[in-house]
Amino acid sequence: MAKITLGGTETNTIGDLPAVGAAAPDFTLVSKDMQEKTLASYHGQKVILNIYPSIDTGICAMSTKRFNEEASKLENTRIVCISKDLPFALKRYCDAENIENLDNLTNFRDGGNFGKQYGVEIFDGAFKGLNARAIVVVNEQGAVKYTELVPEVGQEPDYEKALAAL
């Protein structure tokens, strides 16, 4: 379990992020067009997993926009945003904001596997059951290169460190 805060109130995640150097756990998540995607779908590419509670919160929306801008500048890299939102909410947001350079996936129907495997499911408090805000960078071979569990859910991740880890 890792401790984070939500609006200054202490809360906990179900586990810890994958260790740097370890194989990133595979997953099966759903895209905004209802297609299943796995981590293996990105084999041979660098991947930034931008994990957060919901696209309908300000910081989550800002991180998606920021990474969408950065994605167009990166070679052999895919940015994947992951929340528990319904695919319809992801599609609505992406269409309204012209988010085209990254993948938005949801772990709404995976039975909690993603949250447990990546240690990001919030265990208690107001956001219980949602994903914590975190970044996991994975190399072309599927190994974890960098992680960040953002200590306060209402804080943006460190974009520069995530991008530098590529």
C-alpha positions in Angstrom: 0.0 0.0 0.0 1.2 3.5 -0.8 -0.1 6.7 0.9 -1.3 9.6 -1.2 -3.6 12.5 -0.5 -6.8 13.7 -2.0 -7.4 17.4 -1.2 -5.0 17.0 1.7 -6.8 14.0 3.2 -4.7 10.9 3.5 -5.8 7.9 1.5 -4.1 4.7 0.3 -3.6 2.7 -2.9 -4.0 -1.0 -3.0 -0.3 -1.6 -3.7 2.8 -0.2 -5.2 3.8 0.7 -8.7 5.8 -1.9 -10.7 9.5 -1.7 -9.9 11.9 0.0 -12.3 13.6 -2.8 -14.3 10.7 -5.2 -13.9 8.5 -6.4 -16.7 5.4 -4.2 -17.0 2.3 -6.2 -16.3 0.2 -6.8 -19.4 -3.4 -5.6 -19.3 -6.5 -5.8 -21.4 -8.3 -2.4 -21.4 -11.0 -0.9 -23.5 -10.6 2.0 -26.0 -13.0 4.9 -26.6 -14.3 2.9 -29.6 -14.9 -0.2 -27.5 -11.9 -2.1 -28.8 -9.7 -4.1 -26.5 -6.1 -3.1 -26.2 -3.3 -4.8 -24.4 0.2 -3.6 -23.4 1.4 -6.2 -25.8 -0.3 -4.2 -28.6 2.5 -1.6 -28.1 5.4 -4.1 -28.2 8.4 -2.6 -29.9 7.4 1.0 -28.9 8.2 3.1 -25.9 5.0 3.7 -23.8 4.1 6.3 -21.3 1.1 5.2 -19.2 -0.6 8.3 -17.9 -2.9 6.9 -15.2 -5.6 9.0 -13.5 -9.0 8.9 -11.8 -11.3 10.5 -14.4 -11.1 12.6 -17.6 -13.9 14.7 -16.0 -11.5 16.3 -13.5 -9.4 19.3 -14.3 -5.9 17.9 -13.7 -6.7 14.7 -15.6 -8.0 16.7 -18.5 -4.8 18.9 -18.4 -2.5 16.0 -18.3 -4.3 14.5 -21.3 -4.0 17.7 -23.3 -0.3 18.1 -22.3 0.6 14.6 -23.3 -1.4 14.9 -26.5 0.8 17.9 -27.5 4.0 16.0 -26.6 3.0 12.8 -28.4 3.3 14.4 -31.8 7.0 15.2 -31.1 8.0 11.7 -30.1 9.4 8.9 -32.3 8.5 5.2 -31.7 6.5 6.2 -28.6 2.9 5.8 -27.7 1.2 7.7 -24.8 -1.7 5.8 -23.2 -4.1 7.5 -20.8 -5.9 5.2 -18.5 -8.9 5.9 -16.2 -12.0 4.1 -15.1 -14.2 6.3 -17.2 -16.7 4.8 -19.5 -15.6 4.7 -23.2 -18.4 7.1 -24.1 -17.0 9.8 -21.7 -13.5 9.3 -23.2 -14.8 9.6 -26.7 -16.9 12.7 -25.9 -13.8 14.4 -24.3 -11.4 13.4 -27.0 -13.7 14.6 -29.8 -14.5 17.9 -28.0 -10.8 18.6 -27.3 -9.3 17.2 -30.6 -7.2 14.6 -28.7 -5.8 12.5 -31.6 -2.1 11.8 -30.7 -2.6 9.3 -27.9 -4.8 6.4 -26.8 -7.4 6.8 -24.1 -8.2 3.5 -22.4 -10.4 2.5 -19.6 -10.1 -0.2 -17.0 -13.8 0.0 -16.1 -14.5 -3.7 -16.9 -11.3 -5.5 -16.0 -12.5 -6.6 -12.6 -9.8 -4.5 -10.8 -6.9 -6.4 -12.4 -5.2 -3.3 -13.8 -5.5 -1.4 -10.5 -4.1 -4.3 -8.6 -1.3 -5.2 -11.0 -0.1 -1.6 -11.2 -0.9 -0.8 -7.6 -2.9 2.3 -8.5 -6.4 1.4 -7.3 -7.4 3.8 -4.5 -8.3 1.6 -1.5 -10.2 4.0 0.7 -11.6 7.6 0.8 -13.8 9.6 -1.5 -12.1 8.2 -4.7 -12.2 4.6 -3.5 -12.1 2.2 -6.5 -10.7 4.8 -8.9 -7.1 5.0 -10.2 -4.6 7.1 -8.4 -2.6 9.6 -10.5 0.6 7.9 -11.7 3.0 7.6 -14.6 4.7 4.4 -15.8 7.2 4.6 -18.6 7.9 1.3 -20.4 10.7 0.6 -22.9 10.4 -1.2 -26.3 11.0 -4.6 -24.6 8.3 -4.1 -22.0 10.5 -3.2 -19.0 9.6 -0.4 -16.6 12.0 2.5 -17.0 10.4 5.1 -14.7 7.5 5.5 -12.3 5.8 8.3 -10.4 2.9 8.0 -8.0 1.8 11.6 -7.7 1.5 12.3 -3.9 -1.5 14.5 -4.2 -4.3 13.5 -6.6 -5.0 17.1 -7.4 -1.4 17.7 -8.6 0.0 17.3 -12.1 2.6 14.6 -12.8 6.2 15.5 -13.6 6.0 15.6 -17.4 9.6 16.4 -17.9 10.9 13.5 -15.9 8.5 11.1 -17.7 9.6 12.4 -21.1 13.3 12.3 -20.1 12.9 8.6 -19.1 12.2 7.7 -22.7 
